[in-house]
Amino acid sequence: MAVTLKDVATLAGVSVKTVSNVVNGYAFVKPENRRRVEEALAATGYRPNVGARNLRRGRTGFLALMVPELSIPYFGELAGLVITAAQRRGWSVLIEQTQGTRTRERATVDSLGPHLVDGALVHPEALESGDFPDPEKGIPMVLLGEHAVDVELDRVAIDNVRAAHAAVSHLVSLGRKRIAAIGVNPRRGTASLRVAGYRAALSDAGLSVVDSLMEPADKYHRANGAAAMKRLLSLPEPPDAVFCFNDLLAVGALRSVAERGLRVPQDIAIVGFDNTDESAFSLPSITTIAPDKAAIADAAVDLVHARIAGTEQTPPHEVQPPFSLEIRESTAGVGTAAGGTPAA
């Protein structure tokens, strides 16, 4: 039979209200009473019914997080940080992986309702504006990342154009002239923005954009980066530097360069994006754009909390967390100590 608050109160010799105050973390409980209640809780093995508590409060106690692929380290790391941020607000997190397909993403957002979760953080790859539910009728929802969809929702994203510009400008500062890009994909909103930053940095440096140096990538996996790098190395005039749109593409590119017997960064310098653990421990380690992932997670959860707590409708908020350029061996040479350069 389940232990009740009354059972704990009887053993501790206090009121049920006092036990409830201790269980719910209220500060104003006499130290002696708190000690007796805590001992009784331990002795009886009492566990609060979180579901019933949340039902009384008119909430489920859950947030949803929708991401394309947890196997991509950026999303795995971000998910962990969202869980930590949500726990501070008393939420657990339900995670849905969509593989970036419109069908899966639509099915996910359609299934989210107040009966299931209190709010949702979504990182869409294929959704269009009409796929989103009416913000005034659905649960609070926050968009993660920069996307072309025109919807009245709160958003959290770094400035991808400036970040890409910083990455390419770093390569320019090293004297590189034929700078390639790996990850071009018109179906990805963030990819289009990184292309814009890439083009702008070349233009600012007086360098021409060479179409043959812009490699597409349907997926942002290691194999895609390796295949794209092989094509670039087969050009009559191969690049002397490459900007990869995520770290996995950069890891794949690094492999192809090594297989060709070339040196990084002496022959080809490489910059990635996302500052995942893999980029720090590859050999050579990879210079990368480092979004403040903890700030992204915290801001997104705070926006959901504010929407739930708010008593009136306010215009959508756009939060732009900072990023930095983490300079490592793939541009500075083996043995170079890593160092972050904040965005200008």
Summary of the structure (lengths in Angstrom):
residues: 344
radius of gyration: 25.0
end to end distance: 62.3
largest distance: 85.9
contacts: 1146
relative contact order: 0.11
helix: 44%
strand: 17%
